[in-house]
Amino acid sequence: MQVLYRKYRPRSFAELVGQEHVVRTLTNAIIRGEIAHAYLFCGPRGTGKTSVARVFAKAINCTKRTAKGDACLKCESCQEVEKGNSVDLIEIDAASNRGIDEIRALREAVRFMPVKSAYKVYIIDEVHMLTKDAFNALLKTIEEPPAHVIFILATTEAHKVPATIISRTQRFDFHLFNHDQMEKHLVAVAKAEGATLGKDIIGLVIAASGGSMRDAQSILGKAIATGITTVEEARDLLGMTDTGRLAEFFDMLIEKRQDDALAFVNDIAFGGGDIEQFAQGVLGYARVLLVSKVSEKAGERVASHFSKEELARAGAQAKAIAQKDLYSLIKEFLDAVSSMKYSPLPQLPLELAVVNSTQSESSQEG
């Protein structure tokens, strides 16, 4: 069975979700005939960097492009890319081809003209993984590339790419997808798969994905395959702590009930619960309170997987905690989550966060 993120990978600019600023600039470049020789796509994983790279490569070599600069998906060039057998589209994973020898081989290959297309396109994924010598070799090629070659470099860690490389590319920064973009797409995918999943379940999938569309589609595929139909089943599948339990824990924190909060953490740790998943749930719930405190409507979007009762309770908690106390609490638990992976006792950072946040000066709505 084909995984969803591959099955529903966009084939053209028209099918892309989000990243409008990137799509607009690239299509305008195609229409005007102002295609650069090298591009750098930066951004978190699962934001569509390689998908956009493939769509762009397809469009620039399409022989029957649309008036909007998009690929026709029907010509021989488009079909070859679709089937994965285009000899003029070369994809390289820098994580496993990171040495100078591989880049030297690339430098030799770029001299040859494209076999069938107008351009020979090289997509180098995770380019930040190249060695220093490999980057130096690549730089010489990018500085003076043949007219028939286009490079598309993709990375999740732009700060590791040398400034000399960045300065010779057109850089595009990809953003995590927002809730509305993901909800619309995931609902459509679920419908295409013949699954009926409520928006509350879709909301849980989005919350678990962290803004990565690829992760969201993978989680959705798991949910569909498992046949879940309720929010409770979805939370069990994703290992999420029940929202009611998180709300109960936050009542303890807001009311400075230190003993109860510490006992709660220990019940999770020694009761067979996933303490790391619980910590992530605490941060997710704190985010709902933070956003709700700034904007009620924005809070509803962030907490789309909450029931009406859960949303009302979270809204009351947001009003009950002073903004500075909420900031302090979030910082404490962010530090705790970062420390858990290195702690011999995973619950200890959480316990420290509880103690510190419940010892802060108590205040009401300010």
LUMDRENGU-555382 format. One record per residue: residue number from 1; residue in one letter; x, y, z of N, C-alpha, C in turn. Coordinates in steps of 0.1 Angstrom, whole numbers, plus 5000, padded with zeros to 4 digits. Layout:
N
> resi,resn,n.east,n.north,n.up,ca.east,ca.north,ca.up,c.east,c.north,c.up
> NUM,A,X,Y,Z,X,Y,Z,X,Y,Z
...
// end
This chain:
366
> resi,resn,n.east,n.north,n.up,ca.east,ca.north,ca.up,c.east,c.north,c.up
> 1,M,5008,4988,5000,5000,5000,5000,5009,5013,5000
> 2,Q,5006,5022,4991,5014,5034,4990,5010,5044,5001
> 3,V,5021,5049,5007,5018,5059,5018,5012,5071,5013
> 4,L,5004,5078,5021,4996,5089,5016,5004,5101,5011
> 5,Y,5015,5104,5018,5022,5116,5013,5029,5114,5000
> 6,R,5031,5101,4996,5035,5098,4982,5024,5098,4972
> 7,K,5013,5092,4977,5001,5090,4968,4995,5104,4964
> 8,Y,4996,5113,4974,4989,5126,4972,5000,5138,4970
> 9,R,5012,5134,4966,5022,5144,4964,5018,5153,4952
> 10,P,5019,5166,4953,5014,5175,4943,5022,5173,4930
> 11,R,5015,5173,4919,5021,5171,4906,5023,5184,4898
> 12,S,5017,5194,4902,5018,5207,4895,5017,5219,4906
> 13,F,5020,5231,4901,5019,5242,4910,5004,5244,4915
> 14,A,4995,5241,4906,4981,5242,4910,4977,5233,4921
> 15,E,4984,5222,4923,4980,5212,4933,4988,5215,4946
> 16,L,4997,5224,4946,5005,5227,4959,4996,5233,4969
> 17,V,4999,5230,4982,4992,5236,4993,5001,5245,5000
> 18,G,4997,5258,5002,5006,5267,5009,5018,5272,5001
> 19,Q,5027,5278,5008,5039,5284,5002,5036,5292,4990
> 20,E,5026,5301,4991,5022,5309,4979,5033,5319,4975
> 21,H,5041,5324,4984,5051,5333,4980,5062,5327,4971
> 22,V,5064,5314,4974,5074,5306,4966,5068,5303,4952
> 23,V,5056,5298,4952,5049,5295,4939,5048,5307,4930
> 24,R,5044,5318,4936,5042,5331,4928,5055,5335,4921
> 25,T,5066,5335,4929,5078,5339,4923,5084,5330,4913
> 26,L,5082,5317,4915,5087,5307,4905,5080,5307,4892
> 27,T,5066,5308,4893,5058,5308,4881,5060,5321,4873
> 28,N,5062,5332,4880,5065,5345,4873,5078,5344,4866
> 29,A,5088,5337,4872,5101,5336,4865,5100,5327,4853
> 30,I,5092,5317,4853,5090,5308,4842,5083,5316,4830
> 31,I,5072,5323,4834,5065,5331,4824,5074,5342,4817
> 32,R,5082,5348,4825,5091,5359,4820,5104,5354,4813
> 33,G,5106,5341,4815,5118,5335,4810,5131,5340,4817
> 34,E,5129,5342,4830,5140,5347,4839,5144,5336,4849
> 35,I,5147,5324,4844,5150,5313,4853,5165,5315,4858
> 36,A,5167,5314,4871,5180,5315,4876,5188,5301,4874
> 37,H,5201,5302,4876,5209,5289,4875,5209,5281,4888
> 38,A,5206,5287,4899,5206,5280,4912,5196,5286,4922
> 39,Y,5190,5277,4929,5180,5280,4939,5183,5273,4952
> 40,L,5179,5279,4963,5181,5273,4976,5168,5273,4983
> 41,F,5162,5262,4986,5149,5260,4993,5152,5256,5007
> 42,C,5149,5265,5017,5151,5263,5031,5138,5262,5039
> 43,G,5138,5254,5049,5127,5253,5058,5126,5240,5065
> 44,P,5117,5239,5075,5115,5227,5083,5111,5215,5074
> 45,R,5113,5203,5080,5110,5191,5072,5095,5191,5070
> 46,G,5091,5185,5059,5077,5183,5056,5069,5195,5052
> 47,T,5077,5205,5047,5070,5218,5042,5070,5219,5027
> 48,G,5074,5208,5020,5072,5208,5006,5084,5212,4997
> 49,K,5096,5213,5003,5107,5217,4995,5110,5208,4983
> 50,T,5111,5195,4985,5114,5187,4974,5102,5185,4964
> 51,S,5090,5186,4970,5078,5186,4961,5078,5198,4952
> 52,V,5081,5210,4957,5081,5222,4949,5093,5221,4939
> 53,A,5104,5215,4943,5116,5214,4934,5112,5205,4922
> 54,R,5105,5194,4925,5101,5185,4914,5091,5192,4904
> 55,V,5081,5199,4910,5071,5206,4902,5078,5216,4894
> 56,F,5087,5224,4899,5094,5234,4892,5103,5228,4881
> 57,A,5110,5217,4884,5118,5211,4874,5109,5206,4862
> 58,K,5097,5201,4866,5088,5196,4856,5083,5207,4847
> 59,A,5080,5219,4853,5074,5230,4846,5084,5237,4836
> 60,I,5097,5238,4841,5106,5245,4832,5110,5236,4819
> 61,N,5108,5223,4820,5111,5215,4808,5098,5210,4801
> 62,C,5087,5215,4806,5074,5211,4799,5073,5218,4785
> 63,T,5069,5210,4776,5068,5215,4762,5055,5222,4759
> 64,K,5045,5220,4768,5032,5226,4765,5027,5233,4778
> 65,R,5036,5242,4783,5032,5248,4796,5019,5256,4795
> 66,T,5012,5258,4806,5000,5266,4806,5004,5281,4806
> 67,A,4994,5289,4804,4997,5304,4804,5001,5309,4818
> 68,K,4998,5301,4828,5002,5305,4842,5016,5299,4846
> 69,G,5023,5294,4836,5037,5288,4839,5037,5275,4845
> 70,D,5026,5267,4845,5025,5254,4851,5027,5243,4841
> 71,A,5031,5231,4846,5033,5220,4838,5020,5215,4832
> 72,C,5020,5209,4820,5007,5204,4814,5004,5190,4819
> 73,L,5014,5183,4824,5013,5169,4829,5010,5159,4818
> 74,K,5010,5163,4806,5007,5154,4795,5018,5152,4785
> 75,C,5027,5161,4783,5037,5160,4773,5047,5149,4777
> 76,E,5056,5145,4768,5065,5134,4771,5075,5138,4783
> 77,S,5079,5150,4784,5088,5154,4794,5081,5153,4808
> 78,C,5069,5158,4809,5061,5157,4821,5059,5142,4825
> 79,Q,5055,5134,4815,5052,5120,4818,5065,5113,4823
> 80,E,5076,5116,4818,5088,5109,4822,5092,5113,4837
> 81,V,5089,5126,4840,5092,5130,4854,5082,5123,4863
> 82,E,5069,5122,4859,5058,5116,4866,5062,5101,4869
> 83,K,5068,5094,4860,5071,5080,4861,5084,5078,4868
> 84,G,5092,5089,4870,5105,5088,4877,5116,5083,4868
> 85,N,5114,5084,4855,5125,5079,4846,5131,5090,4837
> 86,S,5130,5103,4841,5135,5114,4833,5151,5114,4835
> 87,V,5158,5113,4824,5173,5113,4825,5178,5127,4827
> 88,D,5170,5137,4826,5174,5151,4827,5171,5157,4841
> 89,L,5164,5149,4849,5162,5153,4863,5169,5144,4872
> 90,I,5180,5149,4879,5188,5141,4887,5187,5145,4902
> 91,E,5182,5136,4910,5180,5139,4924,5192,5132,4932
> 92,I,5198,5140,4941,5209,5136,4949,5206,5138,4964
> 93,D,5208,5127,4972,5206,5129,4986,5220,5131,4992
> 94,A,5222,5144,4996,5236,5148,5001,5239,5141,5014
> 95,A,5229,5135,5021,5232,5128,5034,5240,5115,5031
> 96,S,5238,5109,5020,5245,5097,5016,5255,5099,5005
> 97,N,5256,5111,4999,5265,5114,4988,5272,5127,4992
> 98,R,5279,5128,5003,5283,5140,5008,5298,5144,5006
> 99,G,5305,5135,5000,5320,5137,4998,5324,5144,4985
> 100,I,5336,5147,4985,5342,5155,4973,5341,5146,4960
> 101,D,5343,5133,4962,5343,5125,4950,5329,5125,4943
> 102,E,5318,5125,4950,5305,5126,4944,5303,5139,4937
> 103,I,5308,5150,4943,5306,5163,4937,5315,5165,4925
> 104,R,5327,5159,4925,5336,5159,4913,5329,5152,4902
> 105,A,5322,5140,4905,5315,5133,4895,5304,5142,4889
> 106,L,5297,5149,4898,5286,5158,4893,5292,5169,4884
> 107,R,5304,5174,4888,5310,5185,4879,5313,5180,4865
> 108,E,5317,5167,4864,5320,5161,4851,5307,5160,4843
> 109,A,5296,5155,4851,5283,5152,4844,5276,5165,4839
> 110,V,5278,5176,4845,5270,5188,4841,5275,5193,4828
> 111,R,5287,5189,4823,5292,5194,4810,5284,5189,4799
> 112,F,5278,5177,4801,5270,5171,4790,5256,5177,4788
> 113,M,5252,5179,4776,5239,5185,4773,5228,5176,4778
> 114,P,5216,5182,4780,5204,5174,4784,5201,5164,4772
> 115,V,5196,5152,4776,5193,5142,4766,5181,5146,4758
> 116,K,5170,5151,4764,5158,5154,4758,5152,5168,4761
> 117,S,5156,5173,4772,5149,5185,4777,5157,5198,4774
> 118,A,5151,5209,4777,5158,5222,4776,5169,5223,4787
> 119,Y,5166,5218,4798,5175,5220,4810,5178,5206,4816
> 120,K,5190,5205,4822,5193,5194,4830,5192,5199,4845
> 121,V,5183,5194,4853,5180,5199,4866,5186,5190,4877
> 122,Y,5194,5195,4886,5199,5188,4897,5192,5192,4910
> 123,I,5186,5183,4917,5180,5186,4930,5189,5179,4940
> 124,I,5195,5187,4949,5204,5182,4959,5197,5184,4973
> 125,D,5192,5173,4978,5184,5174,4991,5194,5173,5003
> 126,E,5190,5179,5014,5198,5180,5026,5212,5184,5023
> 127,V,5213,5195,5015,5226,5199,5010,5236,5203,5021
> 128,H,5231,5207,5033,5239,5211,5044,5248,5199,5049
> 129,M,5245,5187,5044,5253,5175,5049,5266,5174,5041
> 130,L,5268,5181,5030,5280,5180,5023,5292,5184,5031
> 131,T,5304,5178,5028,5316,5181,5036,5321,5195,5031
> 132,K,5331,5201,5038,5336,5213,5034,5343,5213,5020
> 133,D,5350,5202,5018,5357,5201,5005,5346,5199,4994
> 134,A,5335,5192,4997,5325,5190,4987,5318,5203,4984
> 135,F,5316,5211,4994,5310,5225,4992,5319,5233,4983
> 136,N,5332,5233,4985,5341,5240,4977,5341,5236,4963
> 137,A,5340,5223,4961,5339,5218,4947,5326,5222,4940
> 138,L,5315,5222,4948,5302,5226,4943,5302,5241,4940
> 139,L,5308,5249,4948,5309,5263,4946,5314,5266,4932
> 140,K,5325,5260,4928,5331,5263,4915,5321,5260,4903
> 141,T,5312,5250,4905,5302,5246,4895,5291,5256,4895
> 142,I,5287,5260,4907,5275,5270,4908,5279,5284,4903
> 143,E,5292,5287,4905,5297,5300,4901,5296,5302,4886
> 144,E,5300,5292,4878,5299,5293,4864,5293,5281,4858
> 145,P,5280,5278,4860,5274,5266,4854,5271,5267,4839
> 146,P,5271,5256,4833,5267,5257,4819,5252,5262,4818
> 147,A,5249,5268,4806,5236,5275,4805,5224,5265,4805
> 148,H,5228,5252,4803,5217,5242,4803,5215,5235,4816
> 149,V,5221,5240,4827,5220,5233,4840,5214,5242,4850
> 150,I,5205,5237,4858,5198,5244,4869,5200,5235,4882
> 151,F,5204,5242,4893,5206,5235,4905,5195,5240,4915
> 152,I,5189,5230,4922,5179,5233,4932,5184,5226,4945
> 153,L,5189,5234,4954,5194,5229,4967,5184,5230,4978
> 154,A,5182,5219,4985,5171,5219,4996,5178,5216,5009
> 155,T,5174,5223,5020,5180,5221,5033,5170,5224,5044
> 156,T,5171,5217,5055,5164,5220,5067,5172,5228,5077
> 157,E,5185,5230,5073,5194,5237,5082,5203,5247,5074
> 158,A,5197,5258,5070,5203,5268,5061,5216,5274,5067
> 159,H,5216,5275,5081,5228,5280,5087,5240,5272,5086
> 160,K,5239,5260,5081,5250,5251,5079,5255,5252,5064
> 161,V,5248,5259,5056,5252,5261,5042,5262,5273,5041
> 162,P,5273,5272,5035,5283,5283,5035,5277,5295,5028
> 163,A,5281,5307,5033,5276,5319,5027,5279,5321,5013
> 164,T,5291,5315,5009,5295,5316,4995,5285,5309,4986
> 165,I,5279,5298,4991,5269,5291,4983,5256,5298,4982
> 166,I,5252,5303,4994,5239,5310,4995,5239,5323,4986
> 167,S,5251,5330,4986,5251,5342,4978,5250,5340,4963
> 168,R,5252,5328,4959,5251,5325,4944,5238,5318,4940
> 169,T,5228,5318,4950,5215,5312,4947,5204,5322,4950
> 170,Q,5192,5318,4944,5180,5325,4948,5174,5318,4960
> 171,R,5173,5324,4971,5169,5317,4983,5154,5319,4986
> 172,F,5147,5307,4989,5133,5308,4993,5131,5301,5006
> 173,D,5124,5307,5015,5122,5302,5028,5108,5296,5029
> 174,F,5107,5283,5032,5094,5276,5033,5090,5276,5048
> 175,H,5076,5278,5050,5071,5279,5063,5062,5267,5066
> 176,L,5061,5264,5079,5052,5254,5084,5038,5257,5080
> 177,F,5030,5247,5077,5016,5250,5072,5007,5254,5084
> 178,N,4998,5263,5081,4989,5267,5092,4977,5257,5093
> 179,H,4969,5259,5103,4959,5249,5106,4948,5248,5095
> 180,D,4944,5260,5090,4934,5259,5079,4939,5252,5067
> 181,Q,4951,5255,5063,4957,5248,5051,4957,5233,5053
> 182,M,4961,5229,5064,4962,5215,5067,4949,5208,5068
> 183,E,4940,5215,5074,4926,5209,5076,4920,5207,5063
> 184,K,4920,5217,5054,4914,5216,5041,4920,5204,5033
> 185,H,4933,5203,5033,4939,5192,5025,4937,5179,5031
> 186,L,4938,5177,5044,4936,5164,5051,4922,5159,5050
> 187,V,4912,5168,5051,4898,5164,5049,4896,5159,5035
> 188,A,4902,5165,5025,4901,5161,5011,4908,5147,5009
> 189,V,4919,5145,5015,4926,5132,5014,4918,5121,5020
> 190,A,4913,5124,5032,4905,5114,5039,4892,5110,5031
> 191,K,4886,5120,5025,4874,5118,5016,4878,5109,5004
> 192,A,4890,5112,4998,4894,5105,4986,4897,5090,4990
> 193,E,4901,5088,5003,4904,5075,5008,4892,5067,5013
> 194,G,4880,5074,5012,4868,5068,5016,4866,5067,5031
> 195,A,4873,5076,5038,4872,5076,5053,4864,5088,5057
> 196,T,4856,5086,5068,4849,5097,5074,4854,5100,5087
> 197,L,4862,5111,5088,4869,5115,5100,4864,5129,5103
> 198,G,4859,5131,5115,4854,5144,5120,4866,5154,5121
> 199,K,4862,5167,5121,4873,5177,5122,4880,5177,5135
> 200,D,4873,5171,5145,4880,5170,5158,4892,5160,5157
> 201,I,4890,5149,5150,4900,5140,5148,4911,5145,5139
> 202,I,4907,5152,5128,4917,5159,5119,4925,5169,5127
> 203,G,4918,5176,5137,4925,5185,5145,4936,5179,5154
> 204,L,4933,5167,5159,4944,5160,5166,4955,5156,5157
> 205,V,4952,5152,5145,4963,5148,5136,4972,5160,5133
> 206,I,4965,5172,5131,4973,5184,5128,4981,5188,5140
> 207,A,4976,5187,5152,4983,5190,5165,4995,5181,5166
> 208,A,4994,5168,5162,5005,5159,5164,5016,5161,5153
> 209,S,5012,5167,5142,5021,5168,5131,5031,5180,5132
> 210,G,5028,5189,5141,5037,5201,5143,5039,5210,5131
> 211,G,5029,5210,5122,5029,5219,5110,5036,5213,5098
> 212,S,5040,5200,5099,5046,5193,5088,5035,5185,5080
> 213,M,5033,5188,5068,5023,5182,5060,5026,5167,5058
> 214,R,5039,5164,5056,5043,5150,5054,5039,5142,5066
> 215,D,5043,5147,5078,5040,5140,5090,5025,5139,5092
> 216,A,5017,5149,5089,5003,5149,5090,4997,5138,5081
> 217,Q,5002,5137,5069,4996,5127,5060,5000,5113,5065
> 218,S,5012,5111,5070,5016,5098,5076,5007,5094,5088
> 219,I,5004,5104,5096,4996,5101,5108,4982,5098,5104
> 220,L,4977,5106,5094,4963,5103,5088,4962,5089,5082
> 221,G,4973,5085,5075,4973,5072,5069,4971,5061,5080
> 222,K,4978,5063,5091,4978,5054,5102,4964,5054,5108
> 223,A,4958,5065,5110,4945,5066,5115,4934,5059,5107
> 224,I,4935,5061,5094,4926,5055,5084,4928,5040,5084
> 225,A,4940,5035,5084,4943,5021,5084,4938,5014,5097
> 226,T,4939,5021,5108,4934,5016,5121,4919,5016,5122
> 227,G,4913,5024,5114,4898,5025,5115,4892,5032,5126
> 228,I,4899,5042,5131,4894,5050,5143,4882,5058,5139
> 229,T,4873,5060,5149,4861,5068,5146,4858,5078,5157
> 230,T,4866,5078,5168,4863,5087,5179,4876,5094,5183
> 231,V,4874,5106,5189,4885,5113,5194,4893,5105,5204
> 232,E,4887,5098,5213,4893,5090,5223,4903,5079,5216
> 233,E,4898,5073,5206,4906,5063,5198,4918,5070,5192
> 234,A,4915,5082,5187,4926,5090,5180,4937,5093,5190
> 235,R,4933,5098,5202,4943,5101,5213,4951,5089,5217
> 236,D,4944,5077,5218,4951,5065,5221,4961,5061,5211
> 237,L,4957,5063,5198,4966,5059,5187,4978,5068,5187
> 238,L,4976,5081,5189,4987,5091,5189,4995,5092,5202
> 239,G,4990,5085,5212,4997,5085,5225,4995,5099,5232
> 240,M,4984,5105,5229,4982,5119,5235,4974,5117,5248
> 241,T,4978,5126,5257,4971,5127,5270,4957,5133,5268
> 242,D,4947,5127,5274,4934,5132,5273,4933,5147,5277
> 243,T,4926,5155,5270,4925,5169,5272,4920,5172,5286
> 244,G,4910,5164,5290,4905,5166,5304,4915,5165,5315
> 245,R,4924,5155,5313,4935,5153,5322,4945,5165,5322
> 246,L,4948,5170,5310,4957,5181,5309,4951,5194,5316
> 247,A,4937,5195,5314,4931,5207,5320,4931,5205,5335
> 248,E,4930,5193,5340,4930,5191,5355,4944,5194,5360
> 249,F,4955,5191,5352,4968,5194,5356,4971,5209,5357
> 250,F,4965,5216,5347,4967,5230,5346,4959,5237,5357
> 251,D,4948,5232,5362,4941,5237,5373,4951,5237,5385
> 252,M,4958,5226,5387,4967,5225,5398,4979,5235,5397
> 253,L,4984,5237,5385,4995,5247,5383,4990,5261,5386
> 254,I,4978,5264,5380,4973,5278,5382,4970,5281,5396
> 255,E,4964,5271,5403,4961,5273,5417,4972,5270,5427
> 256,K,4985,5268,5421,4997,5266,5429,4996,5254,5439
> 257,R,4989,5244,5434,4987,5231,5442,4999,5222,5439
> 258,Q,5010,5226,5445,5023,5219,5442,5023,5204,5445
> 259,D,5018,5200,5456,5017,5186,5460,5009,5178,5450
> 260,D,4997,5183,5447,4989,5176,5437,4995,5175,5424
> 261,A,5002,5185,5419,5008,5185,5406,5019,5176,5405
> 262,L,5027,5175,5416,5039,5165,5416,5033,5151,5417
> 263,A,5023,5149,5424,5017,5136,5425,5011,5132,5411
> 264,F,5006,5141,5404,5000,5139,5390,5011,5134,5381
> 265,V,5023,5141,5381,5034,5137,5373,5039,5123,5376
> 266,N,5040,5120,5389,5044,5107,5393,5034,5096,5389
> 267,D,5022,5099,5389,5011,5090,5385,5013,5086,5370
> 268,I,5017,5096,5362,5019,5094,5348,5032,5086,5346
> 269,A,5043,5089,5353,5055,5083,5352,5055,5068,5356
> 270,F,5048,5065,5367,5048,5052,5372,5036,5044,5369
> 271,G,5026,5050,5362,5014,5043,5359,5014,5038,5345
> 272,G,5026,5037,5338,5026,5032,5325,5024,5042,5314
> 273,G,5023,5055,5318,5021,5065,5307,5034,5069,5301
> 274,D,5032,5076,5289,5044,5081,5282,5047,5095,5287
> 275,I,5057,5096,5295,5060,5109,5302,5064,5120,5292
> 276,E,5071,5116,5281,5075,5126,5271,5063,5131,5263
> 277,Q,5054,5121,5260,5042,5125,5253,5034,5134,5262
> 278,F,5033,5131,5275,5026,5140,5284,5032,5154,5284
> 279,A,5045,5155,5284,5052,5168,5284,5048,5176,5272
> 280,Q,5048,5169,5260,5044,5176,5248,5030,5180,5249
> 281,G,5021,5172,5255,5007,5176,5257,5006,5188,5265
> 282,V,5014,5189,5276,5014,5201,5284,5017,5214,5277
> 283,L,5028,5213,5268,5031,5224,5260,5020,5228,5250
> 284,G,5014,5218,5244,5004,5220,5235,4992,5227,5241
> 285,Y,4989,5223,5253,4977,5229,5261,4981,5243,5265
> 286,A,4993,5245,5269,4998,5259,5273,4997,5268,5261
> 287,R,5000,5263,5249,4999,5271,5237,4985,5275,5235
> 288,V,4975,5266,5237,4961,5270,5235,4957,5281,5245
> 289,L,4962,5281,5257,4959,5291,5267,4965,5304,5263
> 290,L,4978,5304,5258,4985,5316,5254,4978,5323,5242
> 291,V,4974,5315,5232,4968,5321,5220,4954,5325,5224
> 292,S,4947,5318,5232,4933,5322,5236,4933,5335,5244
> 293,K,4944,5337,5251,4945,5349,5259,4947,5362,5250
> 294,V,4953,5360,5239,4956,5370,5229,4943,5373,5220
> 295,S,4938,5361,5216,4926,5362,5206,4918,5350,5208
> 296,E,4905,5352,5212,4896,5340,5214,4894,5332,5201
> 297,K,4893,5339,5190,4891,5333,5177,4903,5324,5173
> 298,A,4915,5330,5175,4927,5323,5172,4928,5311,5181
> 299,G,4924,5312,5194,4925,5301,5203,4916,5290,5198
> 300,E,4904,5293,5193,4895,5283,5188,4901,5275,5176
> 301,R,4908,5282,5168,4915,5275,5156,4926,5266,5161
> 302,V,4934,5270,5171,4945,5262,5176,4939,5250,5183
> 303,A,4928,5252,5190,4921,5241,5198,4910,5235,5190
> 304,S,4911,5233,5177,4900,5228,5169,4896,5214,5173
> 305,H,4905,5207,5179,4902,5193,5183,4896,5192,5197
> 306,F,4894,5204,5204,4887,5204,5217,4872,5203,5215
> 307,S,4865,5197,5225,4851,5198,5225,4847,5212,5230
> 308,K,4834,5215,5229,4829,5228,5234,4832,5230,5249
> 309,E,4830,5219,5256,4832,5220,5271,4847,5222,5274
> 310,E,4856,5215,5266,4870,5216,5268,4875,5230,5264
> 311,L,4869,5235,5254,4873,5249,5249,4869,5259,5260
> 312,A,4857,5258,5265,4852,5267,5275,4861,5266,5288
> 313,R,4865,5254,5292,4873,5253,5303,4887,5259,5301
> 314,A,4893,5257,5289,4906,5263,5286,4905,5278,5286
> 315,G,4893,5284,5281,4891,5298,5280,4891,5304,5294
> 316,A,4884,5297,5303,4884,5301,5317,4897,5301,5324
> 317,Q,4905,5291,5321,4919,5290,5326,4928,5301,5321
> 318,A,4926,5304,5308,4934,5315,5302,4931,5328,5309
> 319,K,4919,5330,5313,4915,5343,5320,4920,5343,5334
> 320,A,4921,5331,5340,4925,5330,5354,4940,5331,5357
> 321,I,4948,5329,5347,4962,5330,5349,4968,5343,5343
> 322,A,4976,5350,5351,4982,5362,5346,4992,5359,5334
> 323,Q,4993,5368,5325,5001,5366,5313,5015,5363,5316
> 324,K,5021,5370,5326,5035,5368,5330,5037,5354,5336
> 325,D,5027,5350,5343,5028,5336,5349,5027,5325,5338
> 326,L,5019,5328,5328,5018,5318,5317,5031,5318,5309
> 327,Y,5037,5329,5307,5050,5330,5300,5060,5322,5308
> 328,S,5060,5324,5321,5070,5317,5330,5068,5302,5329
> 329,L,5055,5298,5330,5051,5284,5330,5056,5277,5317
> 330,I,5053,5284,5305,5057,5278,5292,5072,5277,5292
> 331,K,5080,5287,5297,5094,5286,5296,5099,5274,5305
> 332,E,5093,5272,5316,5097,5261,5325,5095,5248,5318
> 333,F,5084,5246,5312,5081,5233,5305,5088,5231,5292
> 334,L,5091,5242,5285,5100,5241,5274,5114,5236,5278
> 335,D,5119,5242,5288,5132,5237,5294,5132,5223,5298
> 336,A,5120,5219,5304,5119,5205,5309,5119,5195,5297
> 337,V,5112,5198,5286,5111,5189,5275,5125,5188,5269
> 338,S,5133,5199,5268,5146,5198,5262,5155,5190,5271
> 339,S,5153,5190,5284,5162,5183,5293,5159,5168,5295
> 340,M,5147,5164,5292,5142,5151,5294,5151,5140,5288
> 341,K,5155,5143,5275,5162,5133,5268,5176,5130,5274
> 342,Y,5181,5139,5282,5194,5137,5288,5193,5134,5303
> 343,S,5181,5133,5308,5180,5131,5322,5179,5116,5325
> 344,P,5186,5111,5335,5185,5097,5339,5171,5093,5345
> 345,L,5165,5104,5350,5151,5102,5355,5142,5112,5346
> 346,P,5135,5106,5336,5128,5115,5327,5117,5124,5334
> 347,Q,5112,5120,5345,5102,5128,5352,5108,5140,5360
> 348,L,5121,5139,5363,5128,5149,5371,5127,5163,5365
> 349,P,5130,5165,5352,5128,5179,5347,5114,5184,5348
> 350,L,5104,5175,5346,5090,5179,5348,5087,5183,5362
> 351,E,5092,5176,5372,5090,5179,5386,5097,5193,5389
> 352,L,5108,5195,5383,5115,5208,5386,5106,5219,5380
> 353,A,5100,5217,5368,5091,5227,5362,5079,5229,5370
> 354,V,5074,5219,5376,5062,5220,5385,5066,5229,5397
> 355,V,5077,5225,5403,5081,5233,5416,5083,5247,5412
> 356,N,5091,5250,5402,5094,5264,5398,5081,5272,5394
> 357,S,5072,5266,5387,5061,5273,5382,5050,5275,5393
> 358,T,5050,5266,5403,5040,5268,5414,5046,5276,5425
> 359,Q,5059,5279,5425,5065,5288,5435,5065,5302,5431
> 360,S,5062,5305,5418,5062,5319,5413,5051,5327,5420
> 361,E,5053,5340,5420,5043,5349,5427,5029,5347,5421
> 362,S,5020,5345,5430,5006,5343,5425,4999,5356,5422
> 363,S,4992,5356,5411,4985,5368,5407,4973,5364,5399
> 364,Q,4963,5372,5399,4951,5370,5391,4953,5377,5377
> 365,E,4942,5377,5370,4942,5383,5357,4948,5397,5357
> 366,G,4958,5400,5349,4965,5413,5349,4966,5418,5335
// end
